[in-house]
Amino acid sequence: MAITKPKAKNPLPDKAADDFMAKAPDAERRGVRKGSKQQISLTISPELLKRVDELAKELGQSRAAIINLAIYRAVEHGLLKE
Protein backbone atom coordinates (compact mmCIF):
# COMPACT_ATOMS: atom_id res chain seq x y z
CA MET A 1 0.00 0.00 0.00
CA ALA A 2 1.42 3.39 -1.02
CA ILE A 3 1.45 6.42 1.25
CA THR A 4 -0.20 9.39 -0.42
CA LYS A 5 -0.22 13.01 0.57
CA PRO A 6 -3.60 14.48 1.47
CA LYS A 7 -5.13 16.72 -1.13
CA ALA A 8 -4.54 20.41 -0.55
CA LYS A 9 -7.61 22.24 0.64
CA ASN A 10 -8.72 25.13 -1.49
CA PRO A 11 -8.62 28.31 0.57
CA LEU A 12 -11.63 30.56 0.36
CA PRO A 13 -11.35 33.30 -2.25
CA ASP A 14 -10.49 36.71 -0.76
CA LYS A 15 -14.05 38.08 -0.93
CA ALA A 16 -15.51 34.93 0.59
CA ALA A 17 -12.92 34.98 3.37
CA ASP A 18 -13.61 38.66 4.08
CA ASP A 19 -17.36 38.03 4.18
CA PHE A 20 -16.86 35.07 6.51
CA MET A 21 -14.67 37.07 8.91
CA ALA A 22 -17.09 40.02 8.84
CA LYS A 23 -19.78 37.74 10.29
CA ALA A 24 -17.64 36.74 13.28
CA PRO A 25 -18.98 37.88 16.68
CA ASP A 26 -15.87 39.96 17.36
CA ALA A 27 -15.72 41.52 13.90
CA GLU A 28 -17.50 44.70 14.85
CA ARG A 29 -16.48 47.21 17.44
CA ARG A 30 -18.23 46.87 20.72
CA GLY A 31 -19.07 49.57 23.16
CA VAL A 32 -21.20 52.61 23.14
CA ARG A 33 -21.04 55.32 20.51
CA LYS A 34 -21.64 58.82 21.81
CA GLY A 35 -22.13 61.13 18.87
CA SER A 36 -18.99 60.89 16.81
CA LYS A 37 -16.98 59.35 19.66
CA GLN A 38 -16.43 55.73 20.71
CA GLN A 39 -16.52 54.77 24.37
CA ILE A 40 -13.56 52.67 25.55
CA SER A 41 -12.44 51.04 28.75
CA LEU A 42 -9.20 52.23 30.34
CA THR A 43 -7.26 50.73 33.22
CA ILE A 44 -5.07 53.20 35.10
CA SER A 45 -3.13 53.11 38.36
CA PRO A 46 -4.86 54.70 41.35
CA GLU A 47 -1.97 57.14 41.84
CA LEU A 48 -2.11 58.38 38.25
CA LEU A 49 -5.91 58.61 38.37
CA LYS A 50 -5.66 60.77 41.49
CA ARG A 51 -3.26 63.11 39.68
CA VAL A 52 -5.56 63.24 36.63
CA ASP A 53 -8.51 64.09 38.88
CA GLU A 54 -6.51 66.81 40.66
CA LEU A 55 -5.49 68.36 37.34
CA ALA A 56 -9.06 68.18 36.06
CA LYS A 57 -10.33 69.96 39.17
CA GLU A 58 -7.59 72.59 38.94
CA LEU A 59 -8.45 73.30 35.28
CA GLY A 60 -12.21 73.05 35.75
CA GLN A 61 -12.45 70.19 33.28
CA SER A 62 -13.79 66.66 33.41
CA ARG A 63 -11.59 63.63 33.86
CA ALA A 64 -12.50 62.52 30.33
CA ALA A 65 -11.53 65.92 28.90
CA ILE A 66 -8.08 65.75 30.52
CA ILE A 67 -7.49 62.20 29.27
CA ASN A 68 -8.66 63.13 25.76
CA LEU A 69 -6.38 66.17 25.73
CA ALA A 70 -3.38 64.10 26.86
CA ILE A 71 -4.01 61.47 24.20
CA TYR A 72 -4.53 64.12 21.52
CA ARG A 73 -1.27 65.86 22.42
CA ALA A 74 0.61 62.56 22.50
CA VAL A 75 -0.69 61.52 19.09
CA GLU A 76 -0.51 64.87 17.32
CA HIS A 77 2.68 66.28 18.84
CA GLY A 78 4.62 63.22 19.96
CA LEU A 79 4.88 61.61 23.37
CA LEU A 80 8.14 63.23 24.42
CA LYS A 81 7.63 66.77 23.15
CA GLU A 82 6.50 69.47 25.53
C-alpha positions in Angstrom: 0.0 0.0 0.0 1.4 3.4 -1.0 1.5 6.4 1.3 -0.2 9.4 -0.4 -0.2 13.0 0.6 -3.6 14.5 1.5 -5.1 16.7 -1.1 -4.5 20.4 -0.6 -7.6 22.2 0.6 -8.7 25.1 -1.5 -8.6 28.3 0.6 -11.6 30.6 0.4 -11.4 33.3 -2.2 -10.5 36.7 -0.8 -14.0 38.1 -0.9 -15.5 34.9 0.6 -12.9 35.0 3.4 -13.6 38.7 4.1 -17.4 38.0 4.2 -16.9 35.1 6.5 -14.7 37.1 8.9 -17.1 40.0 8.8 -19.8 37.7 10.3 -17.6 36.7 13.3 -19.0 37.9 16.7 -15.9 40.0 17.4 -15.7 41.5 13.9 -17.5 44.7 14.9 -16.5 47.2 17.4 -18.2 46.9 20.7 -19.1 49.6 23.2 -21.2 52.6 23.1 -21.0 55.3 20.5 -21.6 58.8 21.8 -22.1 61.1 18.9 -19.0 60.9 16.8 -17.0 59.4 19.7 -16.4 55.7 20.7 -16.5 54.8 24.4 -13.6 52.7 25.5 -12.4 51.0 28.8 -9.2 52.2 30.3 -7.3 50.7 33.2 -5.1 53.2 35.1 -3.1 53.1 38.4 -4.9 54.7 41.4 -2.0 57.1 41.8 -2.1 58.4 38.3 -5.9 58.6 38.4 -5.7 60.8 41.5 -3.3 63.1 39.7 -5.6 63.2 36.6 -8.5 64.1 38.9 -6.5 66.8 40.7 -5.5 68.4 37.3 -9.1 68.2 36.1 -10.3 70.0 39.2 -7.6 72.6 38.9 -8.4 73.3 35.3 -12.2 73.1 35.7 -12.4 70.2 33.3 -13.8 66.7 33.4 -11.6 63.6 33.9 -12.5 62.5 30.3 -11.5 65.9 28.9 -8.1 65.7 30.5 -7.5 62.2 29.3 -8.7 63.1 25.8 -6.4 66.2 25.7 -3.4 64.1 26.9 -4.0 61.5 24.2 -4.5 64.1 21.5 -1.3 65.9 22.4 0.6 62.6 22.5 -0.7 61.5 19.1 -0.5 64.9 17.3 2.7 66.3 18.8 4.6 63.2 20.0 4.9 61.6 23.4 8.1 63.2 24.4 7.6 66.8 23.2 6.5 69.5 25.5 
